[in-house]
Amino acid sequence: MTGIVILAAGSSSRLGQPKQNLVYGGATLLQRIIKTALATTCRPVIVVLGGNANLIKPTIEDLPVTIVYNEEWRDGMASSIKAGIAQQHGADSVILTLCDQPFIVPDLLTQLIPENTFDTIAACSYNDTVGTPAFFGGKYFPELLKLKGSEGAKSLLMRYKEQIHVVPFPLGSVDIDTSDDFERLNGI
């Protein structure tokens, strides 16, 4: 079984407000990715919160997901990945995703899951690189758990780039980090 970890612990310092709570298309960015994840067969769906958790949690606590609070969120993305992987009870693979890529759809997440899940990595391609959402077979859990600080899963994607199954996702380049990004999104 493949689980999904939604990394949503950042404080959105460049935006000045929790990006997780920005409303696009009638739902917050975090609600959108949760509903997208729940529309797949992947389970469990884990949401990792940290900064602004008190403002974000009330918007999602009625959804059937496991909410994990990452007390180490200030240490960087690696701590959130570890917190999410630690909750993947029964899953033998995981998709790591973010809440600020609003064009992720269930079919895209499903395309990331290969037939052989244990020793495969799959990632989305956009802007001449690979990135999230990204799939990691259980073979890579120990390496994900060794990540440190602001190091995200991108380091593993680069280390194994010749072995990655790539799924084209041109709209993956649209992510929300600043108010200008959000204004552009609303203009699309």
Secondary structure as UniProt FT lines:
FT   STRAND          2..8
FT   TURN            13..16
FT   HELIX           19..21
FT   STRAND          23..24
FT   TURN            25..26
FT   STRAND          27..28
FT   HELIX           29..38
FT   STRAND          45..49
FT   TURN            51..52
FT   HELIX           53..56
FT   HELIX           57..59
FT   TURN            60..62
FT   STRAND          66..69
FT   TURN            71..72
FT   HELIX           73..75
FT   HELIX           77..86
FT   TURN            89..90
FT   STRAND          93..98
FT   TURN            102..103
FT   HELIX           106..111
FT   TURN            118..119
FT   STRAND          121..126
FT   TURN            127..128
FT   STRAND          129..137
FT   HELIX           138..140
FT   HELIX           141..145
FT   TURN            149..150
FT   HELIX           154..159
FT   TURN            160..163
FT   STRAND          165..168
FT   HELIX           170..173
FT   HELIX           179..187
//
